[in-house]
């Protein structure tokens, strides 16, 4: 009867363990190389396209918030309207009186005629009425009427509609949501400066 030595069993066992170890190492090496192609892997950043369509640009951080108050837009408590950005800033004095704070900022919907850049003031306020386009409105805050009789002001349509900037009808309404209209109404009392910037 043949005798089996423990050495032959040990050699086979060591060979089996070595093969298993090589397989495990190879598996982890494959996983590590594949992970380089996955987003969020902590490696080199991917060159994703920027909003402008150009690759490699710096991405906008949504946590940065809305754009700042435009430069050269006056001082003190005031309403600032940017024609290009179609945005309003309600600027107030800080509680300690040492600076300014943005009480609110939001986008508006302009009509077919744009108010010229300049310094104005709230001249009239109408709790409810109709816009020059015939739409029932509330919380109209008017700040300018030009030589052609076109009135410029902020208002909110009761039906939530917005004006058509391509309309042939010449109107100067700057429409807001009803919620934003409430905010403007409380902030922009008679005489408050309204600064229009390009």
SULPELIN-V635904 format. One record per residue. N is the residue number from 0. PSI is psi as a letter, one per 20 degrees, with the letter a starting at -180 (999 if undefined). Layout:
[[N | PSI] [N | PSI]]
//
This chain:
[[0 | p] [1 | q] [2 | p] [3 | p] [4 | q] [5 | h] [6 | h] [7 | h] [8 | g] [9 | g] [10 | g] [11 | g] [12 | g] [13 | g] [14 | g] [15 | g] [16 | g] [17 | g] [18 | g] [19 | g] [20 | g] [21 | g] [22 | g] [23 | g] [24 | g] [25 | g] [26 | g] [27 | h] [28 | g] [29 | g] [30 | g] [31 | g] [32 | h] [33 | h] [34 | h] [35 | h] [36 | i] [37 | q] [38 | q] [39 | k] [40 | i] [41 | j] [42 | b] [43 | p] [44 | q] [45 | q] [46 | m] [47 | q] [48 | q] [49 | r] [50 | h] [51 | i] [52 | i] [53 | p] [54 | q] [55 | j] [56 | r] [57 | p] [58 | q] [59 | p] [60 | o] [61 | i] [62 | i] [63 | h] [64 | a] [65 | r] [66 | q] [67 | r] [68 | p] [69 | q] [70 | r] [71 | l] [72 | k] [73 | a] [74 | r] [75 | a] [76 | p] [77 | r] [78 | p] [79 | p] [80 | p] [81 | p] [82 | g] [83 | g] [84 | i] [85 | l] [86 | q] [87 | q] [88 | p] [89 | o] [90 | p] [91 | r] [92 | q] [93 | q] [94 | h] [95 | i] [96 | j] [97 | i] [98 | a] [99 | q] [100 | q] [101 | o] [102 | h] [103 | q] [104 | q] [105 | r] [106 | q] [107 | r] [108 | o] [109 | r] [110 | a] [111 | i] [112 | p] [113 | p] [114 | p] [115 | q] [116 | q] [117 | a] [118 | p] [119 | a] [120 | q] [121 | o] [122 | h] [123 | q] [124 | p] [125 | o] [126 | g] [127 | q] [128 | b] [129 | p] [130 | r] [131 | i] [132 | j] [133 | j] [134 | p] [135 | p] [136 | r] [137 | q] [138 | l] [139 | p] [140 | o] [141 | q] [142 | i] [143 | q] [144 | p] [145 | a] [146 | h] [147 | j] [148 | j] [149 | p] [150 | p] [151 | p] [152 | r] [153 | p] [154 | r] [155 | p] [156 | p] [157 | h] [158 | j] [159 | j] [160 | r] [161 | q] [162 | r] [163 | o] [164 | i] [165 | j] [166 | q] [167 | i] [168 | p] [169 | o] [170 | q] [171 | k] [172 | p] [173 | n] [174 | q] [175 | r] [176 | r] [177 | h] [178 | g] [179 | h] [180 | h] [181 | g] [182 | g] [183 | g] [184 | g] [185 | h] [186 | g] [187 | m] [188 | r] [189 | p] [190 | i] [191 | p] [192 | q] [193 | o] [194 | o] [195 | p] [196 | q] [197 | 999]]
//
